[in-house]
Amino acid sequence: MTSADSTELRQALDALVAAARNAGLDAAAARDEGVRISAAVAESATGASLQWVDATGAASADEFFEAASSARRWRASPTDLLSGLAGDSPQHAGDYAKALTAVIAAASELGEPSIGVLGAASATAAAQLAGARQAPSLPPISRTESTLFPSTTLTSAPPFTAEQFSTEQPDFARPGDATMAELARRAGLTPAGTDPSSPTATQPAPAAAPPAAPEPEKPKKTVEELLAELDGLIGLDRVKREIHRQTQLLRIDQLRTAAGLMTPTLTRHLVFLGNPGTGKTTVARLVAGIYAALGILSKGHLVEVDRSELVGGYLGQTATKTSEVIAGAIGGVLFIDEAYGLALDQYGAEAITTIVKDMEDHRDDLVVIVAGYPEPMKGFMETNPGLASRFSTSITFQDYSDAELRDIFVRLAEASDFEATPEALERFEQIVSIEPRDEGFGNGRYARNLLDKAIARHAWRLRDVAEPTLDDLRLLVAEDLNDSNDGDTPDADGTSAVDPILVDVPQTDQTDDSPSDDRAEPTTSKDTE
């Protein structure tokens, strides 16, 4: 996309706003989601920031990077508005997800194409479509996002067409990666009469399908089902014990209240301590469901934010911005990742003061979970006298062991229809055994990143195989986990360059708990974990 063609992203954002209005959502909030998710998709593309500014009307390129940072978790999990819509109005969730997919497709064309942008676009679109479906999830992957590689087929009719999708598979794509045209087809956005597999073929437009009956409300999970999901996560033994204990404590408290007995005032708010990728967001989402199943929360949804989504541009604006975020979390859990970032200045202090007040005002239908590195969180707790008294329970998320990381790698691979050979797993263990486990270690996201690179190398390894077998397409071998390369990888324009697959780009979202916690947590994606 050239600067002159940035209207494609602008048009996709306008269509997203129209879908939001039709679903009864706030139009400004929906456009904000679209603006931010487009930045998260195009973040690594050279030259994307200027085209994004042109398309969105932002004041500067600084806003591009701030928007990308705040939305990285949506690469692996549905946006906040879509999550709420899928629960409250599932008949509109599909249309909104498809509009998000159009925004993602347009964003993937910003700047110069790369394998990173294609992967981010594919994963982000898949996460939104899967979130709209609310399909049963795969067995939990660990402290990472179990919807990292979901199926993305939607069957409802599209509300509009999008002719901006490219129909060619980039020569740096890996087997199984969807092109933007494929994402359009899956989302129902293919221009009428066009077959994505044959760009020049014209077919009669299909007859309009009758309106689909509203989907029945999805039954809420029981406490037992949610605890079973928790127990199915890899590792986290101490975390599991503490969540089980908290659940039992709250259950008995409710039974005592029902029996007319006096009960102590229990603090439901929690502090999650640990490195990125350790599952904090994933567990926070389960806690929200458990509290709702117990009747403590009316909805049980999770609203995940960080400093950028709470702090305004000037004093006085922060309180309003923070209160709006909290209003959207009432009935569920407000998860504040890297909460210690609020202790940096007077703007963050204003947000903390607002949070403490609203925690008290909505104490019967709001739970707040703050998360971050252990040492900085101590300073955060000391910034306001009301914080420590409201967070009496801290849960520490330990780094994964080598064996747990291997199990995460295996589950992630299986979720994407790949199988690692014993030699590949042995090579994986060699790699992780020498990886420094410092404060910034990515844990579950580290395993995911190794898998992404292995899949890309796997595709390059098969470049000269005209008709690969099923095993060829599925098996990851030790060579796919090596950093060596026996040939240059062609760029999108056919020229030769350093293999982008093998260049370690700094992971700017390492604070995500998604593999955010889920950022899979959510990274500080807040769900890699």
C-alpha positions as CSV (number, residue, x, y, z in Angstrom):
1,M,0.0,0.0,0.0
2,T,1.4,3.4,-0.9
3,S,0.7,6.6,1.0
4,A,-1.9,7.5,-1.6
5,D,-3.6,4.2,-1.1
6,S,-4.0,4.6,2.7
7,T,-7.7,5.1,2.1
8,E,-8.0,1.3,2.2
9,L,-7.3,1.3,5.9
10,R,-9.5,4.4,6.4
11,Q,-12.4,2.6,4.6
12,A,-11.9,-0.5,6.7
13,L,-12.1,1.6,9.9
14,D,-15.2,3.3,8.6
15,A,-16.8,-0.2,8.0
16,L,-15.8,-1.3,11.5
17,V,-17.5,1.7,12.9
18,A,-20.7,0.9,10.9
19,A,-20.6,-2.7,12.2
20,A,-20.2,-1.4,15.7
21,R,-23.2,0.9,15.5
22,N,-25.3,-2.0,14.1
23,A,-24.3,-4.0,17.1
24,G,-25.1,-1.2,19.6
25,L,-21.4,-0.6,20.4
26,D,-19.9,2.8,21.0
27,A,-18.6,4.0,17.6
28,A,-15.6,5.9,19.0
29,A,-14.5,2.9,21.1
30,A,-14.8,0.6,18.1
31,R,-12.7,2.9,15.9
32,D,-10.1,3.1,18.6
33,E,-9.9,-0.7,18.7
34,G,-9.4,-0.7,14.9
35,V,-6.8,2.0,15.0
36,R,-4.8,0.2,17.7
37,I,-5.1,-3.4,16.2
38,S,-4.0,-2.1,12.8
39,A,-0.8,-0.7,14.5
40,A,-0.2,-3.9,16.3
41,V,-0.3,-5.8,13.0
42,A,1.8,-3.4,11.0
43,E,4.3,-2.6,13.8
44,S,7.3,-4.4,12.3
45,A,6.8,-3.2,8.7
46,T,9.2,-0.6,7.5
47,G,7.5,2.6,6.6
48,A,4.1,1.5,8.1
49,S,4.0,4.2,10.7
50,L,3.7,7.2,8.3
51,Q,1.1,5.5,6.2
52,W,-0.8,4.6,9.4
53,V,-0.7,8.2,10.5
54,D,-2.1,9.2,7.1
55,A,-4.9,6.7,7.3
56,T,-5.9,7.3,10.9
57,G,-5.4,11.0,11.2
58,A,-3.0,10.6,14.1
59,A,-0.8,13.5,15.1
60,S,2.6,11.7,14.8
61,A,4.3,8.4,14.4
62,D,4.8,8.2,18.2
63,E,1.1,7.4,18.4
64,F,1.6,4.5,16.1
65,F,4.0,2.8,18.4
66,E,2.0,3.6,21.5
67,A,-1.1,2.1,19.8
68,A,0.8,-1.0,18.8
69,S,2.1,-1.5,22.3
70,S,-1.4,-1.3,23.8
71,A,-2.9,-3.8,21.3
72,R,-0.3,-6.6,21.0
73,R,-2.4,-8.9,23.2
74,W,-5.1,-8.9,20.4
75,R,-2.8,-10.9,18.2
76,A,-3.7,-13.9,20.2
77,S,-7.1,-13.0,21.8
78,P,-10.2,-11.2,20.8
79,T,-10.5,-7.4,21.3
80,D,-12.3,-6.2,24.4
81,L,-15.4,-5.1,22.5
82,L,-15.6,-8.3,20.6
83,S,-15.3,-10.4,23.8
84,G,-18.2,-8.5,25.3
85,L,-20.2,-8.7,22.2
86,A,-19.7,-12.5,21.8
87,G,-21.2,-13.0,25.3
88,D,-23.9,-10.4,25.2
89,S,-24.9,-10.3,21.5
90,P,-23.5,-13.3,19.6
91,Q,-25.7,-12.6,16.6
92,H,-23.6,-9.4,15.9
93,A,-20.2,-10.7,17.0
94,G,-19.5,-12.4,13.6
95,D,-20.1,-9.2,11.6
96,Y,-17.9,-7.2,14.0
97,A,-15.1,-9.8,13.8
98,K,-15.3,-9.7,10.0
99,A,-15.0,-6.0,10.1
100,L,-11.9,-6.3,12.3
101,T,-10.5,-8.8,9.8
102,A,-10.8,-6.2,7.0
103,V,-8.9,-3.7,9.2
104,I,-6.2,-6.3,9.8
105,A,-6.0,-7.1,6.1
106,A,-5.6,-3.4,5.2
107,A,-3.0,-3.0,7.9
108,S,-0.9,-5.9,6.6
109,E,-0.4,-3.9,3.4
110,L,1.2,-0.9,5.2
111,G,4.9,-0.4,4.6
112,E,7.1,-3.2,3.2
113,P,5.8,-6.8,3.5
114,S,7.6,-9.2,5.8
115,I,7.1,-12.6,7.3
116,G,6.5,-11.0,10.7
117,V,3.6,-8.9,9.4
118,L,2.0,-11.8,7.6
119,G,2.3,-14.0,10.7
120,A,0.9,-11.2,12.9
121,A,-2.0,-10.6,10.5
122,S,-2.9,-14.3,10.2
123,A,-2.8,-14.9,13.9
124,T,-4.7,-11.7,14.8
125,A,-7.4,-12.4,12.3
126,A,-7.8,-15.9,13.4
127,A,-8.0,-14.9,17.0
128,Q,-10.8,-12.4,16.2
129,L,-12.8,-14.8,14.2
130,A,-12.4,-17.6,16.8
131,G,-13.5,-15.1,19.5
132,A,-16.7,-14.3,17.6
133,R,-17.5,-18.0,17.3
134,Q,-16.8,-18.7,20.9
135,A,-16.0,-22.3,19.8
136,P,-15.0,-24.8,22.4
137,S,-11.3,-24.3,23.1
138,L,-8.5,-26.8,22.6
139,P,-7.0,-28.3,25.8
140,P,-5.2,-25.5,27.6
141,I,-1.8,-24.9,26.1
142,S,-0.2,-23.8,29.4
143,R,0.2,-20.3,30.4
144,T,-0.2,-19.4,26.8
145,E,-3.1,-18.6,24.7
146,S,-5.0,-21.8,23.7
147,T,-6.4,-20.0,20.6
148,L,-3.0,-19.2,19.1
149,F,-3.6,-21.3,16.0
150,P,-7.4,-21.7,15.9
151,S,-9.6,-22.7,13.0
152,T,-11.1,-19.6,11.4
153,T,-14.0,-20.7,9.4
154,L,-17.1,-18.5,9.7
155,T,-20.3,-19.3,7.8
156,S,-22.5,-16.2,8.2
157,A,-23.0,-14.0,5.2
158,P,-20.8,-10.9,5.0
159,P,-22.2,-7.4,5.6
160,F,-19.9,-5.9,3.0
161,T,-17.2,-6.7,0.4
162,A,-13.5,-5.8,0.5
163,E,-11.6,-5.6,-2.8
164,Q,-8.3,-4.7,-1.2
165,F,-7.2,-8.2,-0.5
166,S,-4.2,-9.6,-2.3
167,T,-4.9,-13.0,-3.9
168,E,-1.3,-14.2,-4.1
169,Q,0.6,-16.2,-1.5
170,P,3.8,-14.3,-0.7
171,D,6.9,-16.4,-1.4
172,F,8.0,-16.0,2.2
173,A,4.8,-17.6,3.6
174,R,4.9,-20.9,5.2
175,P,2.6,-23.9,4.5
176,G,-0.7,-23.4,6.3
177,D,-0.4,-19.6,6.5
178,A,-3.4,-17.8,5.1
179,T,-3.0,-15.1,2.5
180,M,-5.0,-12.0,3.0
181,A,-7.3,-13.3,0.3
182,E,-7.8,-16.4,2.3
183,L,-8.5,-14.4,5.4
184,A,-11.1,-12.4,3.4
185,R,-12.7,-15.6,2.1
186,R,-12.9,-17.1,5.6
187,A,-14.4,-13.9,6.9
188,G,-16.9,-13.7,4.0
189,L,-15.3,-10.5,2.6
190,T,-14.5,-11.8,-1.0
191,P,-15.7,-9.4,-3.7
192,A,-18.9,-10.7,-5.2
193,G,-18.3,-13.2,-8.1
194,T,-14.6,-13.6,-7.4
195,D,-12.9,-16.9,-6.4
196,P,-9.8,-16.1,-4.3
197,S,-8.0,-19.2,-5.7
198,S,-8.5,-17.9,-9.3
199,P,-8.2,-14.1,-9.3
200,T,-9.5,-13.8,-12.9
201,A,-12.3,-16.3,-12.6
202,T,-15.8,-14.8,-12.4
203,Q,-18.6,-16.8,-10.9
204,P,-22.3,-15.9,-10.4
205,A,-23.0,-14.4,-7.0
206,P,-24.6,-16.9,-4.7
207,A,-28.2,-16.4,-3.7
208,A,-28.7,-14.6,-0.5
209,A,-29.1,-16.9,2.5
210,P,-32.1,-16.5,4.7
211,P,-31.4,-14.6,8.0
212,A,-29.8,-16.8,10.5
213,A,-31.8,-17.4,13.7
214,P,-30.1,-15.8,16.8
215,E,-27.7,-18.2,18.4
216,P,-28.7,-19.5,21.8
217,E,-26.8,-18.1,24.7
218,K,-23.8,-20.2,25.4
219,P,-24.1,-22.0,28.8
220,K,-21.7,-20.6,31.4
221,K,-19.0,-23.0,32.7
222,T,-19.3,-24.4,36.2
223,V,-16.7,-23.9,38.9
224,E,-15.7,-27.5,38.4
225,E,-15.2,-27.1,34.7
226,L,-13.1,-23.9,35.2
227,L,-11.0,-25.5,37.9
228,A,-10.4,-28.5,35.6
229,E,-9.1,-26.1,32.9
230,L,-6.8,-24.5,35.4
231,D,-5.5,-27.9,36.4
232,G,-4.9,-28.8,32.8
233,L,-2.4,-26.0,32.4
234,I,1.3,-27.0,32.2
235,G,3.2,-26.2,35.4
236,L,1.8,-23.6,37.8
237,D,1.5,-26.0,40.7
238,R,1.7,-23.3,43.4
239,V,-0.7,-21.0,41.4
240,K,-3.2,-23.9,41.1
241,R,-3.2,-24.6,44.8
242,E,-3.7,-20.9,45.7
243,I,-6.6,-20.5,43.2
244,H,-8.2,-23.7,44.6
245,R,-7.8,-22.3,48.1
246,Q,-9.3,-19.0,47.2
247,T,-12.2,-20.7,45.5
248,Q,-13.0,-22.8,48.5
249,L,-12.7,-19.8,50.8
250,L,-15.2,-17.8,48.8
251,R,-17.6,-20.8,48.5
252,I,-17.7,-21.3,52.2
253,D,-18.1,-17.6,52.8
254,Q,-21.2,-17.6,50.6
255,L,-22.6,-20.6,52.3
256,R,-22.1,-19.0,55.7
257,T,-23.8,-15.9,54.5
258,A,-26.8,-17.9,53.2
259,A,-27.0,-19.6,56.6
260,G,-27.2,-16.3,58.4
261,L,-23.8,-16.6,60.0
262,M,-21.4,-13.7,60.4
263,T,-18.6,-13.7,57.8
264,P,-15.3,-11.8,57.7
265,T,-14.8,-9.2,55.0
266,L,-12.8,-11.0,52.3
267,T,-10.6,-9.2,49.9
268,R,-11.1,-10.7,46.4
269,H,-8.5,-8.6,44.6
270,L,-5.3,-10.3,43.7
271,V,-1.6,-9.5,42.9
272,F,0.1,-11.7,40.3
273,L,3.9,-11.6,40.4
274,G,6.1,-13.1,37.7
275,N,8.0,-12.7,34.5
276,P,6.3,-12.3,31.1
277,G,4.8,-15.4,29.5
278,T,4.1,-17.2,32.8
279,G,0.3,-17.4,32.4
280,K,-0.9,-14.5,34.4
281,T,-3.5,-13.4,31.9
282,T,-4.7,-16.9,31.3
283,V,-5.2,-17.5,35.0
284,A,-6.9,-14.1,35.4
285,R,-9.4,-15.1,32.8
286,L,-10.2,-18.3,34.6
287,V,-10.5,-16.5,37.9
288,A,-13.0,-14.2,36.3
289,G,-15.1,-17.2,35.2
290,I,-14.8,-18.8,38.6
291,Y,-16.0,-15.7,40.4
292,A,-18.9,-15.5,38.0
293,A,-19.8,-19.1,38.5
294,L,-19.7,-18.6,42.3
295,G,-22.1,-15.7,41.9
296,I,-19.6,-13.1,43.1
297,L,-19.5,-11.3,39.7
298,S,-22.5,-10.7,37.5
299,K,-20.7,-11.2,34.1
300,G,-17.3,-12.8,34.6
301,H,-15.5,-11.1,31.7
302,L,-11.9,-9.9,31.7
303,V,-10.8,-6.4,30.7
304,E,-7.0,-6.3,30.3
305,V,-5.2,-3.0,30.3
306,D,-1.8,-1.4,31.0
307,R,-0.6,2.1,31.8
308,S,-1.2,3.4,28.2
309,E,-4.9,2.6,28.5
310,L,-5.4,4.3,31.8
311,V,-3.3,7.4,31.7
312,G,-4.3,10.5,29.8
313,G,-2.3,13.1,28.0
314,Y,-2.8,15.7,30.8
315,L,-3.8,16.0,34.4
316,G,-7.5,15.6,34.9
317,Q,-7.9,13.5,31.8
318,T,-6.5,10.4,33.4
319,A,-9.3,10.2,36.0
320,T,-11.9,10.2,33.3
321,K,-10.1,7.7,31.1
322,T,-9.5,5.4,34.1
323,S,-13.1,5.6,35.2
324,E,-14.3,4.7,31.7
325,V,-12.1,1.6,31.7
326,I,-13.4,0.6,35.1
327,A,-17.0,1.1,34.0
328,G,-16.4,-1.4,31.2
329,A,-15.0,-3.9,33.7
330,I,-17.8,-3.8,36.2
331,G,-19.3,-7.3,36.6
332,G,-15.9,-8.8,35.8
333,V,-12.2,-8.6,36.4
334,L,-10.0,-5.6,35.6
335,F,-6.5,-7.0,34.9
336,I,-3.8,-4.3,35.0
337,D,-0.5,-5.7,33.6
338,E,2.8,-4.0,34.4
339,A,0.8,-2.1,37.1
340,Y,4.1,-0.7,38.5
341,G,4.2,1.6,35.5
342,L,1.5,3.7,37.2
343,A,4.0,4.5,40.0
344,L,6.2,6.5,37.7
345,D,4.7,10.0,37.8
346,Q,1.7,12.1,38.9
347,Y,-0.3,10.9,35.9
348,G,-0.1,7.3,37.1
349,A,-0.8,8.4,40.6
350,E,-4.0,10.0,39.4
351,A,-5.0,6.7,37.9
352,I,-4.1,4.8,41.1
353,T,-6.3,7.1,43.2
354,T,-9.2,6.6,40.8
355,I,-8.8,2.8,40.8
356,V,-8.7,2.7,44.7
357,K,-11.9,4.8,44.8
358,D,-13.8,2.8,42.2
359,M,-12.7,-0.5,43.8
360,E,-14.5,0.7,46.9
361,D,-17.5,2.1,45.1
362,H,-18.0,-1.2,43.1
363,R,-16.6,-3.7,45.6
364,D,-19.7,-6.0,45.2
365,D,-19.3,-6.5,41.4
366,L,-15.7,-5.7,40.5
367,V,-12.4,-7.6,41.0
368,V,-9.0,-6.0,40.3
369,I,-5.9,-8.1,39.6
370,V,-2.6,-6.2,39.2
371,A,0.4,-7.9,37.7
372,G,4.1,-7.4,37.1
373,Y,7.6,-8.2,38.1
374,P,8.0,-8.9,41.9
375,E,10.4,-6.0,42.9
376,P,8.7,-3.2,41.0
377,M,5.3,-4.3,42.3
378,K,6.6,-3.6,45.9
379,G,7.1,0.0,45.0
380,F,3.7,0.1,43.3
381,M,2.0,-1.1,46.5
382,E,3.6,1.7,48.5
383,T,2.4,4.5,46.2
384,N,-1.1,4.8,47.8
385,P,-2.1,3.9,51.4
386,G,-5.3,2.2,50.2
387,L,-3.6,-0.3,47.9
388,A,-2.0,-2.7,50.3
389,S,-5.2,-3.1,52.3
390,R,-7.2,-4.0,49.2
391,F,-4.7,-6.6,47.9
392,S,-4.1,-9.1,50.7
393,T,-3.3,-12.1,48.4
394,S,-0.2,-12.3,46.2
395,I,0.4,-15.3,43.9
396,T,3.8,-15.8,42.4
397,F,4.1,-17.3,38.9
398,Q,7.4,-19.2,38.6
399,D,9.4,-19.4,35.3
400,Y,8.9,-22.6,33.4
401,S,11.3,-25.4,33.6
402,D,13.1,-26.8,30.5
403,A,10.7,-29.8,30.5
404,E,7.6,-27.6,30.8
405,L,8.8,-25.4,28.0
406,R,9.2,-28.5,25.9
407,D,5.7,-29.6,26.7
408,I,4.4,-26.1,25.7
409,F,6.3,-26.4,22.4
410,V,4.7,-29.8,21.7
411,R,1.2,-28.5,22.5
412,L,1.6,-25.4,20.4
413,A,2.9,-27.5,17.5
414,E,0.1,-30.0,17.8
415,A,-2.5,-27.2,17.8
416,S,-1.1,-26.1,14.4
417,D,-1.0,-29.7,13.0
418,F,2.7,-30.0,13.3
419,E,4.7,-32.8,15.0
420,A,8.2,-32.4,16.4
421,T,10.4,-35.4,15.9
422,P,12.4,-36.7,18.9
423,E,15.5,-35.2,17.4
424,A,13.8,-31.8,17.1
425,L,12.7,-32.0,20.8
426,E,16.2,-32.9,21.8
427,R,17.5,-29.8,19.9
428,F,14.8,-27.7,21.6
429,E,15.9,-28.8,25.0
430,Q,19.5,-28.0,24.1
431,I,18.5,-24.5,23.1
432,V,16.4,-23.7,26.2
433,S,19.0,-25.2,28.6
434,I,21.5,-22.4,27.7
435,E,18.9,-19.5,27.5
436,P,19.5,-17.0,30.3
437,R,16.6,-16.9,32.7
438,D,16.8,-13.2,33.6
439,E,13.9,-10.9,34.4
440,G,12.9,-10.4,30.7
441,F,12.8,-14.1,29.8
442,G,9.6,-14.8,27.8
443,N,8.7,-18.2,29.1
444,G,5.7,-19.5,27.2
445,R,6.1,-16.8,24.5
446,Y,9.8,-17.9,24.2
447,A,8.6,-21.4,23.2
448,R,6.0,-19.9,20.9
449,N,8.7,-17.8,19.2
450,L,10.9,-20.8,18.7
451,L,8.0,-22.7,17.1
452,D,7.2,-19.8,14.8
453,K,10.8,-19.7,13.6
454,A,10.9,-23.5,13.2
455,I,7.8,-23.5,11.1
456,A,9.2,-20.7,8.9
457,R,12.5,-22.7,8.4
458,H,10.4,-25.8,7.7
459,A,8.8,-24.0,4.8
460,W,12.1,-22.8,3.5
461,R,13.5,-26.3,3.8
462,L,10.8,-27.6,1.5
463,R,11.4,-24.9,-1.2
464,D,12.6,-27.4,-3.7
465,V,10.1,-30.2,-3.0
466,A,7.5,-30.0,-5.7
467,E,5.0,-32.4,-4.1
468,P,5.7,-32.8,-0.4
469,T,4.2,-35.8,1.4
470,L,1.9,-35.4,4.4
471,D,4.8,-36.2,6.7
472,D,6.9,-33.6,4.9
473,L,4.3,-31.0,5.6
474,R,3.8,-32.0,9.3
475,L,7.1,-33.0,10.7
476,L,9.5,-30.6,12.3
477,V,13.1,-31.9,12.4
478,A,16.2,-30.8,14.3
479,E,17.4,-28.8,11.3
480,D,14.3,-26.5,11.7
481,L,15.5,-25.4,15.1
482,N,19.0,-24.6,13.9
483,D,20.2,-21.0,13.4
484,S,22.3,-22.0,10.4
485,N,21.1,-21.4,6.8
486,D,22.2,-22.9,3.5
487,G,20.9,-20.2,1.3
488,D,19.5,-16.8,1.2
489,T,15.8,-16.3,1.4
490,P,14.2,-14.3,-1.4
491,D,12.4,-11.1,-0.5
492,A,8.9,-10.4,-1.7
493,D,10.4,-8.8,-4.8
494,G,12.4,-11.9,-5.6
495,T,15.8,-10.5,-4.6
496,S,18.1,-12.2,-2.2
497,A,18.7,-10.9,1.3
498,V,19.6,-12.1,4.7
499,D,17.0,-14.7,5.8
500,P,14.5,-12.7,7.9
501,I,13.5,-15.9,9.6
502,L,16.8,-16.2,11.2
503,V,17.3,-12.6,12.3
504,D,16.3,-12.2,15.9
505,V,14.2,-9.1,16.1
506,P,13.9,-7.6,19.6
507,Q,10.6,-8.7,21.1
508,T,9.2,-5.4,22.1
509,D,6.1,-7.1,23.6
510,Q,8.2,-9.2,26.0
511,T,6.2,-7.7,28.8
512,D,3.2,-9.5,27.4
513,D,1.8,-12.4,29.3
514,S,0.0,-13.6,26.2
515,P,1.6,-16.8,24.5
516,S,-1.6,-12.6,26.3
517,D,-1.9,-13.8,30.0
518,D,-2.8,-14.8,27.7
519,R,-0.2,-10.9,26.5
520,A,0.0,-17.1,24.3
521,E,0.1,-14.8,27.8
522,P,-1.4,-12.6,28.0
523,T,2.6,-11.2,27.5
524,T,2.3,-8.3,29.5
525,S,-0.2,-9.7,25.4
526,K,-0.9,-9.7,27.6
527,D,-2.0,-13.9,27.3
528,T,1.2,-15.8,25.8
529,E,1.3,-17.1,29.2
